[in-house]
């Protein structure tokens, strides 16, 4: 079945679902869920799904979705109205303790529970923030919150300390709150007096970028989610280390943060010199000895037409070798399952006096113009 026929099937399904949907969230979940949504099932391969996103049928599905939001309302259509009643299941020991406390206070169990639930969320949030800051202070050893979150050893110590002071949130929530404290200034963290000594980003930054972009496209996750959530961190580590096996999870995660801090996950529009990339040929036939060992830019193309990934480096031949040596000389290893591994071609441009600034200007301009799927995303 062609992509056009599949896209028309999606339209038909969206129209039928819109007629019986009880809320716009029901429609959204059934159509767009990354795990079992109708779009994901119809286009399981990322390259086909990306093509669908550029079609008029996708625009029509979005129009149907927007019409449902207008019909149900943004708030009212998100979920059924609340009755004011809900059931909370607690361990028997807690139930017994609450009954004793209610008896001592001379109130019903329902009144006691209502009083406890009425404590302002802001007060609880302020206490949580204070406890997280204290846990961080005790384990950071002079490093920043970034190090404490992405370094496996530091993060385990931080989370263990959070548990010891009584915090019950998930690992993801605790890590994300620490990230948020640092970015929002909601509380004062101890100043960082030490920095990780990483000087070889050029050897593994591509692995960090491809691993994150792949997860972002497949699971619609942000970088914060990937770095704070143990499940997504494990997925990120597995992909990045297969692309760059000699690097530690800590360095690969720091590479992802470095990409964001240098604006490579949200490329800035800028005037840049124009260079026409030179065709090196099919990726499987590339001879590394024919590539210059100079600073340069490069891109892997699907069938010579659509760029899949672009990069810049201080050592072009060395970088391409790193791309190919762990992927059966194909750049995209088959286990990524993108569906275009066998039709890739390499193009490049290299000059001995290319500065890092000029290379990055070119790369940002290229990514914004060509939108390679393993570089470009709406948000990171």
Secondary structure as GFF3:
##gff-version 3
##sequence-region A 1 380
A	DSSP	alpha_helix	3	20	.	.	.	ID=ss1
A	DSSP	alpha_helix	24	32	.	.	.	ID=ss2
A	DSSP	alpha_helix	38	42	.	.	.	ID=ss3
A	DSSP	alpha_helix	46	53	.	.	.	ID=ss4
A	DSSP	alpha_helix	56	72	.	.	.	ID=ss5
A	DSSP	alpha_helix	92	105	.	.	.	ID=ss6
A	DSSP	alpha_helix	109	117	.	.	.	ID=ss7
A	DSSP	alpha_helix	121	139	.	.	.	ID=ss8
A	DSSP	alpha_helix	145	150	.	.	.	ID=ss9
A	DSSP	alpha_helix	152	164	.	.	.	ID=ss10
A	DSSP	alpha_helix	171	184	.	.	.	ID=ss11
A	DSSP	three_ten_helix	201	203	.	.	.	ID=ss12
A	DSSP	alpha_helix	205	219	.	.	.	ID=ss13
A	DSSP	alpha_helix	223	228	.	.	.	ID=ss14
A	DSSP	alpha_helix	230	243	.	.	.	ID=ss15
A	DSSP	alpha_helix	249	261	.	.	.	ID=ss16
A	DSSP	beta_strand	278	282	.	.	.	ID=ss17
A	DSSP	three_ten_helix	283	285	.	.	.	ID=ss18
A	DSSP	three_ten_helix	288	290	.	.	.	ID=ss19
A	DSSP	beta_strand	296	302	.	.	.	ID=ss20
A	DSSP	beta_strand	306	313	.	.	.	ID=ss21
A	DSSP	alpha_helix	316	325	.	.	.	ID=ss22
A	DSSP	three_ten_helix	334	336	.	.	.	ID=ss23
A	DSSP	three_ten_helix	341	343	.	.	.	ID=ss24
A	DSSP	beta_strand	344	350	.	.	.	ID=ss25
A	DSSP	alpha_helix	356	370	.	.	.	ID=ss26
###
